[in-house]
Amino acid sequence: MPWVHLDDGLSLYYTRFPFAEDKSRSTIVFLHPSARDASFMPQFADPLLNSKYNLVAFDMPYEGKTRTPPFPGKYPYSSISQTIFKALEVLGIEEAYIWGSGPSGIVALNIAAHRPSAVKGLIISSIYSPVDIPETREFFEEAKREFSAGTDFPIDTLHLIVNKFYGDYIDGPTLQGITDFVEAQFNKGDTGFLPIAWSAILDRPPLSQAIIDNLTMPILFIQGTNDTMFPPESCAEVYAKSLTATKPEVAILEGAPHYLSATHTEKVDKLASDFLARVESGCA
């Protein structure tokens, strides 16, 4: 698969469907959540989306096959947003829908705020909260301490974290795959992915007025009632009330956990497909 080669030794890995862009279709750009890669987005396999739109997904900076300079110590939401936009320019994508999940939802908001003419609309699933939730911060700070405390891999703590993200919607092979990946990163210490994951959660920027004022495009927030990390009333609903220059739609899925794009794919894709159809027809 190809890379987009940018400045400063950064090469962004991406995949697309169809491989040759269909100019008659609008494009959806997928930004995967933290600790995953572009293959996390099952939407590529859904005819509701791949039969109507050009689909592009990147491995985010510091993740997957993307090649980046050393991590700066704090998750650089703003510079990552600039990197994604530059990659779209290189690929010749002048306008697109952006679909962000988890911390990538914040990245998507930044892209749209700074380049509104390039963003037809936003789909934001499982976004992190714009302000701290004390219980969530305490949980992840304690988890970070346990992962940093010694040489023994804290598998029980990892399983608690996985439960926060997936709830009961995870099978044995998936759990084992996540465990193997995280243990490999744990063994790399400060050079692995874990410092990046902790920072993405614990160093989130507030929703600035500059972003609020520039978000005028159609926006759909999707979140689950069983998202115990970032519940809808602290996240999607807060964002929606803050964005006064547009009227975001908020869809709350009953029983869905945080990573609902993976656990409730069919329902999420239907919500997204209906939203996109409304935007395309000028009804959103």
Backbone bond lengths (Angstrom), bond angles and torsions (degrees), N, CA, C in turn:
res aa  C-N    CA-C-N  psi(-1)  N-CA   C-N-CA  omega(-1)  CA-C   N-CA-C  phi
1 M - - - 1.460 - - 1.536 109.34 -
2 P 1.336 117.93 161.20 1.463 121.22 -170.60 1.532 113.85 -88.52
3 W 1.295 114.49 166.03 1.462 123.84 172.53 1.523 109.08 -122.29
4 V 1.317 116.19 151.40 1.459 122.40 167.52 1.523 106.48 -101.31
5 H 1.317 117.11 118.11 1.462 121.57 -176.74 1.526 109.74 -92.36
6 L 1.321 115.72 118.93 1.453 122.21 -179.13 1.525 110.04 -114.73
7 D 1.328 116.93 -171.05 1.460 120.87 -178.35 1.523 111.38 -75.39
8 D 1.324 115.45 169.14 1.468 122.98 170.60 1.523 113.26 61.60
9 G 1.330 116.59 33.06 1.452 120.27 175.75 1.513 115.00 71.45
10 L 1.330 117.56 21.41 1.460 121.58 -178.54 1.519 110.11 -103.06
11 S 1.331 116.15 123.36 1.458 121.79 176.44 1.525 108.16 -125.52
12 L 1.314 115.78 115.72 1.457 121.93 -173.54 1.530 109.43 -92.65
13 Y 1.320 115.77 118.25 1.472 121.17 178.20 1.525 109.06 -77.39
14 Y 1.335 116.15 139.84 1.466 118.44 179.04 1.522 110.66 -148.04
15 T 1.304 114.29 163.28 1.459 121.47 172.68 1.518 107.21 -135.39
16 R 1.332 116.69 156.67 1.467 118.72 -179.15 1.521 110.04 -148.47
17 F 1.330 116.16 156.68 1.456 122.88 176.24 1.535 107.99 -143.86
18 P 1.311 119.15 130.76 1.464 124.81 -14.19 1.528 110.19 -66.29
19 F 1.328 116.38 160.77 1.464 119.05 -174.15 1.527 110.97 -62.98
20 A 1.333 117.02 -39.61 1.460 121.22 174.56 1.528 107.93 -91.21
21 E 1.328 116.54 118.28 1.461 120.88 -175.29 1.520 111.59 -58.57
22 D 1.335 115.76 133.39 1.454 122.94 175.01 1.535 107.44 -92.70
23 K 1.322 117.15 108.48 1.463 121.58 -174.66 1.530 112.82 -65.27
24 S 1.338 116.83 -17.03 1.455 119.23 -179.93 1.535 112.03 -81.40
25 R 1.318 116.83 -9.30 1.465 121.16 -178.28 1.529 111.09 -105.22
26 S 1.331 115.61 150.48 1.459 119.98 166.37 1.530 108.87 -75.13
27 T 1.321 115.99 162.53 1.468 121.97 -176.73 1.518 110.35 -114.53
28 I 1.333 115.77 138.95 1.461 122.57 171.60 1.526 107.39 -112.41
29 V 1.326 116.21 127.29 1.463 122.36 177.11 1.523 108.14 -105.95
30 F 1.338 116.55 122.12 1.458 122.32 -177.67 1.529 110.50 -99.60
31 L 1.329 116.28 130.46 1.462 123.08 175.40 1.523 107.19 -116.99
32 H 1.322 116.26 111.34 1.461 120.78 -171.66 1.530 111.57 -74.03
33 P 1.335 117.58 162.45 1.467 120.90 178.04 1.522 112.04 -75.10
34 S 1.316 115.44 172.10 1.459 121.78 -177.92 1.521 111.86 -62.96
35 A 1.339 115.71 147.94 1.467 124.04 177.09 1.523 112.83 68.02
36 R 1.307 117.79 21.10 1.465 121.69 175.48 1.534 108.00 -129.18
37 D 1.337 116.02 -162.16 1.463 121.22 172.26 1.513 107.86 -149.23
38 A 1.329 117.05 -173.44 1.461 120.33 -174.29 1.521 112.62 -60.64
39 S 1.319 117.74 -25.69 1.464 120.53 179.98 1.519 112.26 -68.82
40 F 1.351 117.22 -12.24 1.462 120.75 178.67 1.528 111.53 -66.76
41 M 1.323 117.62 -23.15 1.457 120.74 -172.44 1.536 110.59 -84.13
42 P 1.340 118.01 95.53 1.468 120.33 -179.04 1.524 112.76 -69.31
43 Q 1.325 116.94 -6.21 1.461 120.95 -178.83 1.529 112.06 -62.35
44 F 1.336 117.23 -23.58 1.463 120.38 178.73 1.531 111.80 -59.74
45 A 1.328 116.40 -28.89 1.460 120.54 -175.71 1.525 112.95 -91.09
46 D 1.324 118.11 -0.60 1.463 121.01 -173.17 1.525 110.07 -95.01
47 P 1.345 117.31 118.63 1.471 120.36 179.26 1.527 113.31 -60.17
48 L 1.337 117.83 -23.77 1.461 119.97 176.31 1.531 110.73 -56.53
49 L 1.338 115.74 -30.55 1.452 120.79 -176.82 1.523 112.62 -109.00
50 N 1.354 116.74 -46.20 1.471 117.62 -173.36 1.525 113.57 -75.22
51 S 1.338 117.37 -12.26 1.466 119.15 177.24 1.532 112.16 -88.32
52 K 1.355 116.21 -9.91 1.469 119.28 -174.11 1.525 113.81 -121.88
53 Y 1.346 117.07 -19.32 1.455 120.23 -171.24 1.528 111.41 -133.41
54 N 1.318 116.70 152.11 1.457 120.71 164.26 1.523 107.60 -73.74
55 L 1.315 116.87 132.15 1.461 121.36 -178.22 1.530 109.22 -115.88
56 V 1.322 116.11 130.63 1.461 122.50 178.37 1.520 107.89 -131.80
57 A 1.324 116.95 134.89 1.470 120.65 176.95 1.523 109.01 -135.41
58 F 1.326 115.54 135.48 1.459 122.21 178.22 1.525 110.48 -105.36
59 D 1.336 116.53 147.95 1.458 120.15 159.32 1.521 106.04 -78.27
60 M 1.324 116.72 119.49 1.454 120.30 -174.37 1.530 111.00 -64.25
61 P 1.334 117.89 154.89 1.471 119.97 176.31 1.520 111.96 -51.62
62 Y 1.343 115.82 137.05 1.463 126.48 -178.98 1.534 112.72 76.73
63 E 1.325 117.46 7.64 1.466 119.56 -177.17 1.525 110.53 -134.86
64 G 1.346 115.52 159.02 1.448 121.05 176.23 1.518 112.81 58.09
65 K 1.320 115.39 -137.63 1.465 121.57 -177.39 1.530 113.28 -92.10
66 T 1.332 117.46 -2.47 1.458 120.13 178.47 1.526 110.23 -64.12
67 R 1.324 115.87 137.63 1.466 122.26 -178.37 1.527 108.71 -102.90
68 T 1.321 116.22 121.48 1.456 120.58 -175.69 1.522 111.03 -132.98
69 P 1.328 116.72 160.80 1.469 120.43 170.73 1.526 109.38 -65.90
70 P 1.337 118.86 172.87 1.467 121.28 -179.58 1.532 112.14 -57.41
71 F 1.323 115.31 146.18 1.466 121.64 178.90 1.527 109.56 -61.44
72 P 1.348 118.51 132.06 1.465 120.61 -175.12 1.519 115.18 -77.32
73 G 1.325 117.62 -2.64 1.457 119.89 177.60 1.514 114.22 105.87
74 K 1.319 116.79 -23.64 1.453 122.27 176.99 1.521 108.22 -136.60
75 Y 1.322 116.89 135.28 1.461 120.63 -174.62 1.531 109.64 -59.28
76 P 1.348 118.03 115.51 1.472 120.97 -172.10 1.524 112.35 -88.31
77 Y 1.323 116.05 75.40 1.465 120.29 -176.56 1.532 112.03 -52.73
78 S 1.317 116.86 -45.59 1.463 120.28 -175.35 1.524 111.74 -65.83
79 S 1.333 117.71 -47.38 1.465 119.51 -177.58 1.526 111.41 -69.79
80 I 1.326 117.65 -31.28 1.466 119.89 175.63 1.519 110.01 -64.56
81 S 1.326 116.71 -39.64 1.463 120.28 177.36 1.528 110.24 -60.41
82 Q 1.324 116.91 -42.62 1.465 120.88 178.59 1.525 110.96 -64.93
83 T 1.338 116.53 -38.34 1.463 120.71 179.12 1.518 111.40 -62.12
84 I 1.336 116.70 -45.53 1.468 120.21 -179.70 1.525 110.16 -62.96
85 F 1.321 116.99 -42.68 1.465 119.25 -179.71 1.532 110.87 -63.39
86 K 1.338 117.31 -42.32 1.471 120.03 177.74 1.529 110.77 -61.22
87 A 1.328 116.48 -38.43 1.463 119.83 179.03 1.530 110.76 -64.23
88 L 1.325 116.87 -38.86 1.464 119.92 177.38 1.526 110.67 -63.77
89 E 1.329 116.26 -39.02 1.473 119.84 177.17 1.521 110.92 -61.90
90 V 1.335 116.82 -44.43 1.459 120.75 -179.75 1.531 110.60 -62.15
91 L 1.315 116.25 -37.39 1.466 120.27 -179.70 1.529 112.47 -79.22
92 G 1.314 117.20 -4.51 1.456 120.53 178.80 1.514 114.03 77.44
93 I 1.322 116.50 20.82 1.475 121.01 179.27 1.528 107.83 -91.63
94 E 1.318 116.02 102.83 1.465 120.82 -173.85 1.520 112.38 -82.94
95 E 1.321 116.84 -26.43 1.466 121.06 -177.83 1.515 108.77 -151.29
96 A 1.311 117.10 139.18 1.468 119.83 -176.56 1.516 109.93 -158.68
97 Y 1.323 114.69 161.30 1.455 121.36 163.57 1.528 107.19 -84.60
98 I 1.326 117.11 141.75 1.457 121.22 177.97 1.516 108.02 -113.92
99 W 1.330 116.37 128.16 1.465 122.80 178.64 1.524 107.30 -114.71
100 G 1.318 116.88 110.00 1.451 121.73 -179.86 1.511 111.44 -113.88
101 S 1.324 115.87 147.57 1.464 121.01 -178.47 1.525 109.20 -134.82
102 G 1.339 117.12 136.07 1.456 120.53 -178.52 1.516 110.37 64.73
103 P 1.349 118.19 -134.44 1.463 120.01 179.09 1.521 112.46 -62.66
104 S 1.331 116.95 -24.81 1.458 119.79 178.05 1.527 111.77 -69.28
105 G 1.325 116.63 -18.11 1.462 119.26 172.20 1.518 110.81 -65.14
106 I 1.329 116.37 -39.26 1.470 120.46 176.43 1.528 109.89 -66.52
107 V 1.334 116.62 -40.50 1.467 120.82 175.69 1.534 109.94 -58.89
108 A 1.329 116.54 -44.37 1.467 120.53 -179.50 1.518 111.42 -61.50
109 L 1.330 117.50 -41.52 1.466 121.01 177.79 1.528 110.52 -61.53
110 N 1.340 116.43 -40.51 1.464 120.59 178.79 1.525 111.65 -64.92
111 I 1.322 117.27 -43.13 1.466 120.37 178.41 1.526 109.59 -59.74
112 A 1.331 116.25 -47.69 1.463 120.61 -176.79 1.519 111.77 -65.30
113 A 1.345 117.05 -36.53 1.463 120.26 -178.64 1.527 112.08 -69.80
114 H 1.332 116.27 -36.80 1.467 119.92 -176.81 1.526 113.10 -89.56
115 R 1.340 117.27 -20.99 1.461 120.93 179.50 1.527 109.78 -135.15
116 P 1.325 117.84 59.07 1.475 119.85 -173.03 1.522 113.90 -60.61
117 S 1.326 118.07 -30.80 1.458 119.81 -178.88 1.524 112.38 -69.22
118 A 1.344 116.94 -16.77 1.463 121.00 -178.61 1.524 112.89 -94.53
119 V 1.328 117.09 -3.53 1.471 120.78 -174.17 1.532 109.52 -119.00
120 K 1.336 116.12 113.66 1.462 120.95 179.92 1.518 111.76 -74.59
121 G 1.333 115.93 -29.76 1.455 120.74 -178.78 1.512 109.60 -178.55
122 L 1.320 115.72 165.53 1.465 122.09 -178.52 1.518 110.44 -124.17
123 I 1.332 115.00 138.30 1.469 121.63 167.65 1.518 105.59 -118.87
124 I 1.318 116.50 119.25 1.450 122.25 -175.59 1.522 108.81 -120.91
125 S 1.320 116.54 109.45 1.464 120.21 179.89 1.527 109.65 -109.43
126 S 1.333 115.14 136.49 1.476 121.01 173.71 1.520 112.24 57.38
127 I 1.316 117.74 43.94 1.454 119.77 -176.46 1.526 110.81 -70.57
128 Y 1.323 115.53 147.91 1.461 120.56 173.46 1.529 109.08 -72.08
129 S 1.321 116.76 151.66 1.463 120.98 -175.24 1.524 111.33 -68.06
130 P 1.353 116.98 149.34 1.455 120.53 179.28 1.531 112.76 -76.07
131 V 1.301 117.23 -15.20 1.471 121.96 177.33 1.531 107.98 -133.01
132 D 1.324 115.75 161.86 1.458 119.70 -178.72 1.523 112.26 -65.36
133 I 1.322 115.44 139.16 1.456 122.55 168.23 1.523 105.37 -106.07
134 P 1.333 119.61 112.71 1.471 121.35 -170.95 1.525 114.11 -52.31
135 E 1.337 117.41 -43.75 1.464 119.85 -177.86 1.518 111.33 -64.50
136 T 1.335 116.59 -39.28 1.463 120.56 179.78 1.519 110.94 -68.37
137 R 1.325 116.58 -45.46 1.474 119.57 177.76 1.520 110.90 -59.78
138 E 1.321 117.24 -45.22 1.466 120.58 -179.51 1.518 111.13 -61.02
139 F 1.337 116.60 -42.32 1.465 120.49 -179.89 1.529 110.87 -60.61
140 F 1.333 117.15 -47.96 1.465 119.84 -175.20 1.525 112.08 -76.75
141 E 1.308 118.47 -30.73 1.462 118.83 174.01 1.521 110.62 -65.26
142 E 1.332 117.38 -40.02 1.461 120.45 177.47 1.530 110.49 -67.09
143 A 1.342 116.78 -41.38 1.467 119.95 177.66 1.526 110.71 -61.41
144 K 1.321 116.55 -42.03 1.471 120.67 178.26 1.522 110.65 -61.23
145 R 1.331 117.53 -41.67 1.475 120.90 178.45 1.519 110.66 -62.74
146 E 1.316 117.56 -41.16 1.469 120.21 -179.45 1.519 111.37 -66.62
147 F 1.326 116.87 -38.25 1.463 120.05 178.48 1.529 111.48 -70.40
148 S 1.333 116.44 -24.09 1.465 120.59 -177.17 1.520 112.91 -96.43
149 A 1.347 117.06 -3.51 1.465 120.64 -168.35 1.524 114.61 -78.85
150 G 1.313 118.65 -25.00 1.459 118.21 -174.36 1.508 112.18 -169.47
151 T 1.310 115.47 -160.95 1.466 120.81 -175.54 1.522 112.87 -98.07
152 D 1.339 117.66 -9.48 1.461 120.62 -179.59 1.527 109.74 -85.19
153 F 1.322 115.85 127.54 1.459 121.12 -178.73 1.534 109.65 -68.14
154 P 1.356 118.76 121.31 1.474 121.71 -176.11 1.521 111.98 -82.98
155 I 1.325 115.71 75.41 1.464 120.25 -172.36 1.525 111.87 -65.16
156 D 1.334 118.30 -34.38 1.467 120.00 179.42 1.529 110.61 -64.67
157 T 1.324 116.49 -39.77 1.465 120.18 177.52 1.521 110.58 -65.27
158 L 1.337 116.05 -40.73 1.459 119.41 177.43 1.524 110.48 -58.50
159 H 1.330 117.41 -44.46 1.458 120.00 -178.03 1.522 111.54 -65.30
160 L 1.331 117.74 -31.20 1.464 120.31 173.98 1.527 110.52 -66.03
161 I 1.334 115.84 -39.83 1.467 119.97 178.30 1.524 110.31 -65.03
162 V 1.330 116.99 -45.22 1.462 120.90 179.52 1.524 110.37 -59.30
163 N 1.333 116.33 -40.04 1.458 119.82 177.82 1.525 111.42 -62.76
164 K 1.336 116.54 -35.15 1.462 120.17 176.99 1.536 110.70 -61.78
165 F 1.327 116.07 -37.50 1.456 120.01 -175.88 1.529 113.11 -83.97
166 Y 1.338 116.53 -39.58 1.464 120.11 -171.51 1.521 113.98 -111.09
167 G 1.324 119.06 -11.09 1.453 120.22 -173.46 1.510 110.37 60.27
168 D 1.311 116.31 -136.81 1.471 121.13 179.59 1.523 112.46 -90.61
169 Y 1.345 116.77 4.19 1.467 120.40 -174.01 1.520 111.26 -94.10
170 I 1.322 116.26 59.38 1.460 119.58 178.39 1.519 109.08 -146.21
171 D 1.326 116.54 136.08 1.459 120.00 -178.78 1.532 109.98 -97.84
172 G 1.320 114.91 171.95 1.452 121.04 -176.97 1.517 114.12 -58.93
173 P 1.347 118.92 -49.38 1.467 119.84 -179.55 1.533 112.88 -61.55
174 T 1.331 116.69 -39.08 1.474 118.99 178.76 1.516 110.61 -65.66
175 L 1.326 116.52 -43.39 1.467 120.51 178.77 1.522 110.44 -62.01
176 Q 1.321 116.91 -40.88 1.458 119.87 -179.95 1.526 110.84 -66.40
177 G 1.329 116.09 -39.49 1.464 119.19 178.26 1.518 112.01 -62.65
178 I 1.337 116.40 -41.81 1.463 120.30 177.44 1.522 110.02 -64.92
179 T 1.327 116.87 -42.92 1.466 121.26 179.90 1.518 110.89 -60.01
180 D 1.333 116.94 -45.87 1.467 120.93 -179.80 1.533 110.86 -61.96
181 F 1.336 116.15 -43.03 1.463 120.24 -179.39 1.529 111.19 -63.56
182 V 1.326 116.30 -48.34 1.470 119.93 -176.58 1.522 110.69 -67.53
183 E 1.338 117.25 -37.73 1.467 118.97 178.71 1.528 110.72 -63.94
184 A 1.338 116.53 -39.01 1.466 119.61 177.56 1.525 110.54 -63.51
185 Q 1.333 116.68 -39.83 1.459 120.17 177.82 1.528 111.17 -69.19
186 F 1.328 116.82 -37.37 1.467 121.87 177.12 1.529 110.59 -58.75
187 N 1.333 115.86 -41.07 1.465 120.46 -178.36 1.532 112.69 -70.25
188 K 1.346 117.15 -16.23 1.463 120.79 177.18 1.526 112.21 -84.59
189 G 1.329 117.35 -10.80 1.462 120.53 179.27 1.511 112.36 64.32
190 D 1.314 116.82 -135.65 1.458 121.71 -175.80 1.517 113.42 -69.46
191 T 1.327 117.91 -13.50 1.460 120.18 179.10 1.525 112.19 -90.88
192 G 1.327 117.26 -5.08 1.454 121.12 179.18 1.518 112.20 -86.93
193 F 1.325 115.16 -167.74 1.452 120.62 -174.65 1.526 113.79 -82.70
194 L 1.329 118.22 -21.01 1.463 120.00 -170.99 1.528 114.09 -58.11
195 P 1.342 120.64 -42.89 1.474 118.53 176.91 1.527 112.74 -57.11
196 I 1.329 116.82 -33.12 1.459 121.35 178.62 1.525 110.28 -68.88
197 A 1.336 116.11 -43.47 1.469 120.38 -179.42 1.523 111.37 -64.41
198 W 1.346 116.65 -43.95 1.473 118.64 178.86 1.525 110.11 -61.50
199 S 1.320 117.64 -43.42 1.454 121.01 -176.90 1.526 112.05 -66.50
200 A 1.340 116.98 -37.72 1.464 120.19 179.48 1.522 110.99 -59.78
201 I 1.328 116.48 -33.61 1.461 120.77 -179.71 1.526 111.21 -85.25
202 L 1.325 117.24 -44.97 1.462 121.13 -169.14 1.526 113.69 -90.36
203 D 1.332 118.18 -14.98 1.467 121.17 -178.22 1.519 112.23 -115.36
204 R 1.326 116.34 37.16 1.468 119.51 -179.10 1.529 111.00 -68.73
205 P 1.325 116.90 139.07 1.470 119.11 177.18 1.528 110.54 -80.33
206 P 1.313 117.57 153.69 1.464 119.67 173.54 1.523 110.66 -70.93
207 L 1.305 116.19 163.09 1.462 121.00 177.18 1.521 107.98 -79.50
208 S 1.323 116.85 102.63 1.462 121.06 -173.31 1.524 111.26 -74.80
209 Q 1.316 115.57 156.94 1.459 120.89 178.97 1.523 110.91 -63.18
210 A 1.340 117.19 -34.06 1.464 120.49 178.89 1.523 111.06 -61.29
211 I 1.334 116.38 -40.20 1.465 119.82 177.45 1.522 109.81 -67.83
212 I 1.319 116.69 -46.54 1.464 121.25 -178.68 1.524 111.25 -54.97
213 D 1.327 115.82 -46.07 1.466 120.15 -174.49 1.521 113.02 -69.08
214 N 1.322 117.95 -26.29 1.462 121.00 -174.91 1.518 114.35 -95.20
215 L 1.310 117.77 -3.89 1.466 120.23 -179.06 1.525 109.00 -90.70
216 T 1.318 114.84 93.08 1.462 120.98 -177.26 1.525 112.83 -113.50
217 M 1.338 116.98 -5.14 1.459 121.04 -176.45 1.538 110.34 -84.15
218 P 1.333 118.68 164.18 1.466 120.68 175.72 1.529 110.79 -60.96
219 I 1.325 115.83 139.28 1.460 121.51 -178.14 1.526 109.40 -136.71
220 L 1.326 115.64 135.96 1.465 121.99 173.14 1.526 108.76 -119.83
221 F 1.324 117.04 122.24 1.454 122.82 171.82 1.525 108.22 -100.47
222 I 1.332 116.52 133.97 1.468 121.49 176.84 1.520 108.45 -125.62
223 Q 1.309 116.70 127.89 1.455 120.29 179.96 1.525 109.52 -148.95
224 G 1.345 115.54 159.88 1.455 120.60 -177.27 1.517 112.77 -105.46
225 T 1.330 116.43 149.38 1.468 120.28 178.74 1.519 111.80 -67.01
226 N 1.340 117.51 -23.46 1.464 121.02 -179.36 1.533 112.32 -98.84
227 D 1.324 116.82 21.41 1.464 120.54 172.89 1.524 106.62 -79.43
228 T 1.332 116.04 94.57 1.463 120.36 -175.23 1.526 112.42 -79.66
229 M 1.327 117.77 -18.97 1.466 121.14 177.39 1.517 111.34 -75.69
230 F 1.336 114.37 -51.00 1.460 121.07 -175.82 1.528 108.21 -132.87
231 P 1.333 117.86 77.89 1.465 120.93 -176.16 1.520 112.05 -63.90
232 P 1.335 117.01 153.48 1.471 121.29 -174.40 1.527 113.93 -53.86
233 E 1.324 116.57 -38.45 1.465 118.46 -177.09 1.527 112.46 -68.24
234 S 1.338 117.12 -17.14 1.466 121.27 177.51 1.519 112.59 -103.45
235 C 1.326 116.77 -4.05 1.469 119.66 -173.18 1.523 111.77 -129.46
236 A 1.343 116.90 -90.68 1.463 120.73 -173.91 1.518 111.80 -55.46
237 E 1.330 117.02 -42.36 1.458 119.72 -177.57 1.530 111.28 -69.96
238 V 1.340 117.13 -33.76 1.458 120.95 177.40 1.524 110.07 -67.69
239 Y 1.333 116.89 -46.65 1.456 120.23 177.60 1.527 110.51 -58.22
240 A 1.333 116.11 -46.75 1.461 120.49 -175.82 1.525 111.45 -60.82
241 K 1.331 117.24 -40.05 1.470 120.57 -179.88 1.527 111.49 -71.13
242 S 1.336 116.36 -27.51 1.461 120.30 -177.35 1.525 112.45 -77.09
243 L 1.336 116.73 -29.78 1.459 120.95 -171.90 1.528 109.52 -85.60
244 T 1.315 115.72 92.43 1.456 120.74 -173.57 1.529 113.27 -87.54
245 A 1.337 117.98 -15.00 1.463 120.64 -178.62 1.526 112.06 -83.74
246 T 1.308 117.30 -7.48 1.458 122.31 176.68 1.524 107.52 -143.55
247 K 1.305 116.74 175.17 1.462 120.76 178.30 1.532 108.72 -121.13
248 P 1.320 116.97 85.04 1.466 119.77 -177.59 1.528 112.21 -62.21
249 E 1.311 114.65 147.47 1.460 120.61 171.14 1.525 108.09 -91.92
250 V 1.314 116.97 143.58 1.460 122.24 177.35 1.521 108.27 -125.59
251 A 1.325 116.04 121.80 1.469 121.85 177.23 1.523 108.12 -114.35
252 I 1.321 116.93 122.72 1.463 122.56 -179.71 1.522 108.59 -110.47
253 L 1.336 116.12 119.63 1.462 121.02 -178.86 1.523 110.35 -93.32
254 E 1.306 115.65 120.76 1.457 121.30 -179.18 1.529 110.85 -64.06
255 G 1.334 116.07 127.16 1.461 121.58 174.72 1.510 115.16 82.41
256 A 1.346 117.68 -3.72 1.468 119.82 -176.21 1.525 110.81 -82.53
257 P 1.354 117.45 140.88 1.472 121.55 176.91 1.525 110.84 -85.94
258 H 1.332 116.05 -164.55 1.463 120.11 -175.30 1.523 112.13 -64.15
259 Y 1.327 118.07 -53.32 1.462 120.44 -176.02 1.525 110.97 -84.08
260 L 1.319 116.46 60.68 1.463 119.83 -173.54 1.518 113.49 -73.08
261 S 1.342 118.69 -17.75 1.463 119.31 174.87 1.516 111.71 -62.56
262 A 1.344 115.78 -26.79 1.466 120.73 178.39 1.517 112.03 -95.04
263 T 1.340 117.35 -36.60 1.464 120.15 -173.98 1.525 113.20 -87.51
264 H 1.316 117.12 -26.50 1.470 122.09 -178.86 1.533 109.07 -130.10
265 T 1.324 115.18 49.59 1.463 121.43 -171.83 1.524 112.64 -57.27
266 E 1.314 117.30 -46.31 1.470 120.15 -175.43 1.526 111.33 -61.41
267 K 1.324 116.93 -44.33 1.469 120.30 -179.13 1.524 111.14 -69.48
268 V 1.333 116.87 -41.67 1.464 121.11 178.92 1.531 110.42 -62.30
269 D 1.322 116.55 -44.47 1.463 120.27 -178.56 1.527 111.54 -65.83
270 K 1.325 116.68 -35.78 1.469 119.78 178.22 1.528 109.98 -66.80
271 L 1.327 117.09 -43.38 1.466 120.12 176.50 1.523 110.90 -59.60
272 A 1.336 115.82 -44.66 1.458 120.33 -179.48 1.522 111.46 -65.92
273 S 1.335 116.57 -43.72 1.460 120.90 -178.82 1.529 110.86 -62.05
274 D 1.324 117.11 -42.86 1.471 120.66 179.62 1.533 110.44 -65.87
275 F 1.331 116.12 -40.35 1.471 120.35 178.00 1.532 110.19 -62.06
276 L 1.326 116.40 -48.02 1.462 120.32 -179.57 1.522 111.40 -61.03
277 A 1.326 116.87 -38.87 1.464 120.32 179.00 1.534 110.51 -63.00
278 R 1.329 116.01 -39.62 1.471 119.45 178.21 1.525 111.05 -64.68
279 V 1.328 116.42 -42.50 1.462 120.40 -179.95 1.532 109.45 -65.40
280 E 1.318 117.13 -45.96 1.463 121.44 -177.25 1.533 110.92 -61.83
281 S 1.337 116.85 -32.99 1.458 120.40 -178.01 1.528 112.04 -89.88
282 G 1.346 116.24 -1.91 1.453 119.95 179.37 1.504 114.73 81.10
283 C 1.348 116.22 17.05 1.471 120.36 -177.77 1.514 113.42 -100.34
284 A 1.339 118.46 1.03 1.464 120.38 -179.15 1.525 110.63 -99.47
